[in-house]
């Protein structure tokens, strides 16, 4: 498959992480791939907020730690700016409920700190250049990352996680489509992509694997709205 042409302009990025060596590592990775300009490095999201208004980066790569309240506030304030940046969250927490929580507040991608350099660059480029609405890259455990070979093609999007959870709850494609406000054919396409990425052939296998990998929880499956008819 032919690769998409490289963008001719550089993506401006601001880094926010309290570990200096980690920030420097991110800067080195991004610089090595080209097409990215790191405008600055700051130790926390409060400093990132201050510089975002001044530098107007296209992307902020921001560390998030528990509890998430301050990160949520920072995301809301960034989203309210006249020229809001795309935000890529990096964290040690893999649980999909955290993913959904931050995605709802406008994060473009969620990567755990076991991500590969290819996934970081894919997330930055996808956030800026991919016109699809819910193009959220989700960083999963190392085994999953190693299976992916083409950037965002090997990881699940926030939309795919959402539909996988609905499927695990036992909803039919028609019910999922009604719940997610999608066409049934779109649901089928998304689930087929999920099965391919996970290396499974059915929703039963996908649900079991998702539970084993802690992408979804029993509580999320059982505490659900009644199925749509």
FENLIN-V726717 format. One record per pair of residues at least 12 apart in sequence whose C-alpha atoms are under 10 Angstrom apart, sorted by the first residue. I is the first residue (numbers start at 0). J is the second residue. Records with the same first field share a line. If there is no record, write none. Layout:
BEGIN
I = J ; J
END
This chain:
BEGIN
2 = 149
5 = 33 ; 34 ; 124
6 = 33 ; 34 ; 35 ; 124 ; 128
7 = 34
8 = 33 ; 34 ; 35 ; 36
9 = 33 ; 34 ; 35 ; 36 ; 37 ; 57 ; 124
10 = 33 ; 34 ; 35 ; 36 ; 37 ; 38 ; 56 ; 57 ; 58 ; 123 ; 124 ; 127 ; 128
11 = 34 ; 35 ; 36 ; 37 ; 38 ; 39 ; 54 ; 55 ; 56 ; 57 ; 58 ; 59 ; 84 ; 123 ; 127
12 = 26 ; 29 ; 35 ; 36 ; 37 ; 38 ; 39 ; 40 ; 51 ; 54 ; 55 ; 56 ; 57 ; 58 ; 59 ; 60 ; 84 ; 85 ; 86 ; 123
13 = 26 ; 36 ; 37 ; 38 ; 39 ; 40 ; 41 ; 47 ; 50 ; 51 ; 54 ; 55 ; 56 ; 57 ; 58 ; 59 ; 60 ; 61 ; 84 ; 86
14 = 26 ; 37 ; 38 ; 39 ; 40 ; 41 ; 42 ; 43 ; 44 ; 47 ; 56 ; 58 ; 59 ; 60 ; 61 ; 62 ; 87
15 = 39 ; 40 ; 41 ; 42 ; 43 ; 44 ; 45 ; 46 ; 47 ; 48 ; 59 ; 60 ; 61 ; 62 ; 63 ; 88 ; 89
16 = 40 ; 41 ; 42 ; 43 ; 44 ; 47 ; 60 ; 61 ; 62 ; 63 ; 89 ; 90
17 = 40 ; 41 ; 42 ; 43 ; 44 ; 61 ; 62 ; 63
18 = 41 ; 42 ; 43 ; 62
19 = 40 ; 41 ; 42
21 = 112
22 = 39 ; 40 ; 41 ; 42 ; 60 ; 61 ; 62
23 = 40
24 = 116
25 = 37 ; 40 ; 60 ; 116 ; 119 ; 120
26 = 38 ; 39 ; 40
28 = 115 ; 116 ; 117 ; 119 ; 120
29 = 116 ; 117 ; 119 ; 120 ; 123
31 = 116
32 = 116 ; 117 ; 120
33 = 120
34 = 120 ; 124
35 = 58 ; 120 ; 123 ; 124
36 = 56
37 = 56 ; 58 ; 59
38 = 50 ; 51 ; 54 ; 55 ; 56 ; 59
39 = 51 ; 54 ; 56 ; 59
40 = 59 ; 60
41 = 61
42 = 61 ; 62
43 = 61 ; 62 ; 63 ; 70
44 = 59 ; 60 ; 61 ; 62 ; 63 ; 69 ; 70 ; 72 ; 73 ; 74
45 = 69 ; 70 ; 72 ; 73
47 = 59 ; 60 ; 61 ; 73 ; 77
48 = 73 ; 74 ; 76 ; 77 ; 80
49 = 77
51 = 77 ; 80 ; 82 ; 83 ; 84
52 = 77 ; 80 ; 81 ; 82 ; 83 ; 84
55 = 80 ; 81 ; 82 ; 83 ; 84
56 = 82 ; 83 ; 84 ; 85
57 = 82 ; 83 ; 84 ; 85 ; 86 ; 123 ; 126 ; 127
58 = 83 ; 84 ; 85 ; 86 ; 87 ; 107 ; 123 ; 124 ; 126 ; 127
59 = 77 ; 83 ; 84 ; 85 ; 86 ; 87 ; 88 ; 106 ; 107 ; 123
60 = 84 ; 85 ; 86 ; 87 ; 88 ; 89 ; 106 ; 107 ; 108 ; 109 ; 110 ; 119 ; 122 ; 123
61 = 73 ; 74 ; 86 ; 87 ; 88 ; 89 ; 90 ; 106 ; 109
62 = 87 ; 88 ; 89 ; 90 ; 91 ; 109 ; 110 ; 111 ; 112
63 = 87 ; 88 ; 89 ; 90 ; 91 ; 92 ; 101 ; 109 ; 111
64 = 88 ; 89 ; 90 ; 91 ; 92
65 = 90 ; 91 ; 92
67 = 97 ; 100 ; 101
70 = 88 ; 101 ; 104
71 = 100 ; 101 ; 102 ; 103 ; 104 ; 105 ; 106
72 = 104
73 = 104
74 = 86 ; 88 ; 101 ; 102 ; 104 ; 105 ; 106
75 = 101 ; 104 ; 105 ; 106
76 = 104
77 = 104 ; 105 ; 106
78 = 104 ; 105 ; 106
83 = 105
84 = 105 ; 106 ; 107 ; 126 ; 127
85 = 105 ; 106 ; 107 ; 108 ; 123 ; 126 ; 127
86 = 102 ; 105 ; 106 ; 107 ; 108 ; 109 ; 122 ; 123 ; 126
87 = 102 ; 105 ; 106 ; 107 ; 108 ; 109 ; 110 ; 119 ; 122 ; 123 ; 126 ; 135 ; 136
88 = 101 ; 102 ; 106 ; 107 ; 108 ; 109 ; 110 ; 111 ; 112 ; 136 ; 137 ; 138
89 = 108 ; 109 ; 110 ; 111 ; 112 ; 113 ; 114 ; 119 ; 138
90 = 109 ; 110 ; 111 ; 112 ; 113 ; 138
91 = 110 ; 111 ; 112 ; 113
92 = 109 ; 110 ; 111 ; 112 ; 138 ; 139
93 = 109 ; 110 ; 111 ; 112 ; 113 ; 137 ; 138 ; 139 ; 140 ; 212 ; 213 ; 214
94 = 111 ; 139 ; 212 ; 213 ; 214 ; 215 ; 216
95 = 109 ; 137 ; 139 ; 157 ; 160 ; 161 ; 164 ; 209 ; 213 ; 214 ; 215 ; 216
96 = 160 ; 161 ; 214 ; 215 ; 216 ; 219
97 = 109
98 = 110 ; 135 ; 136 ; 137 ; 138 ; 156 ; 157 ; 160 ; 214
99 = 157 ; 158 ; 160 ; 161
102 = 133 ; 135 ; 157 ; 158
103 = 157
105 = 133 ; 135
106 = 126 ; 135 ; 136
107 = 122 ; 123 ; 125 ; 126 ; 127 ; 132 ; 133 ; 134 ; 135 ; 136 ; 137 ; 157
108 = 122 ; 123 ; 125 ; 126 ; 133 ; 134 ; 135 ; 136 ; 137 ; 138 ; 156 ; 157
109 = 122 ; 135 ; 136 ; 137 ; 138 ; 139 ; 156 ; 157
110 = 122 ; 135 ; 136 ; 137 ; 138 ; 139 ; 140
111 = 137 ; 138 ; 139 ; 140 ; 141
112 = 138 ; 139 ; 140 ; 141
113 = 138 ; 139 ; 140 ; 141 ; 142 ; 144
114 = 137 ; 138 ; 139 ; 140 ; 141 ; 143 ; 144 ; 145
115 = 138 ; 141 ; 144 ; 145 ; 150
116 = 150
117 = 144 ; 147 ; 148 ; 149 ; 150 ; 151
118 = 136 ; 137 ; 138 ; 144 ; 147 ; 148 ; 149 ; 150 ; 151 ; 152 ; 153 ; 154
119 = 136 ; 138 ; 150 ; 151
120 = 150 ; 151
121 = 136 ; 149 ; 150 ; 151 ; 152
122 = 134 ; 135 ; 136 ; 137 ; 138 ; 150 ; 151
123 = 136
124 = 150 ; 151
125 = 150 ; 151
132 = 158
133 = 156 ; 157 ; 158 ; 159
134 = 151 ; 155 ; 156 ; 157 ; 158
135 = 151 ; 154 ; 155 ; 156 ; 157 ; 158 ; 159
136 = 150 ; 151 ; 152 ; 153 ; 154 ; 155 ; 156 ; 157
137 = 151 ; 153 ; 154 ; 155 ; 156 ; 157 ; 160
138 = 151 ; 153 ; 154 ; 155 ; 156
139 = 153 ; 154 ; 155 ; 212 ; 213 ; 214
140 = 212 ; 213 ; 214
143 = 196 ; 197 ; 212
146 = 196 ; 197 ; 198
147 = 196 ; 197
152 = 192 ; 195 ; 196
153 = 192 ; 193 ; 195 ; 196 ; 197
154 = 193 ; 196 ; 197
155 = 189 ; 192 ; 193 ; 196 ; 197
156 = 189 ; 193
158 = 179 ; 186 ; 189
159 = 186 ; 189 ; 190 ; 191 ; 192 ; 193
160 = 189 ; 190 ; 193 ; 209 ; 214 ; 215
161 = 175 ; 179 ; 215
162 = 175 ; 176 ; 178 ; 179 ; 186 ; 187 ; 189 ; 190 ; 193
163 = 175 ; 186 ; 189 ; 190 ; 193 ; 194 ; 202 ; 205 ; 206 ; 209 ; 214 ; 215
164 = 205 ; 206 ; 209 ; 210 ; 214 ; 215 ; 216 ; 219 ; 220 ; 223
165 = 178 ; 179 ; 206 ; 219 ; 220 ; 223 ; 226
166 = 190 ; 202 ; 203 ; 205 ; 206 ; 220
167 = 202 ; 203 ; 204 ; 205 ; 206 ; 207 ; 209 ; 210 ; 215 ; 216 ; 217 ; 219 ; 220 ; 221
168 = 206 ; 217 ; 219 ; 220 ; 221 ; 222 ; 223 ; 224 ; 225 ; 226
169 = 202 ; 203 ; 206 ; 220 ; 226
170 = 225 ; 226 ; 227 ; 228
171 = 183 ; 186 ; 226 ; 227 ; 228
172 = 184 ; 185 ; 186 ; 187 ; 190
173 = 186 ; 187 ; 227 ; 228
174 = 186 ; 226 ; 227 ; 228
175 = 187 ; 226 ; 227
176 = 227
177 = 227 ; 228
178 = 224 ; 226 ; 227
190 = 202 ; 205
193 = 205
194 = 206
197 = 209
206 = 220
END
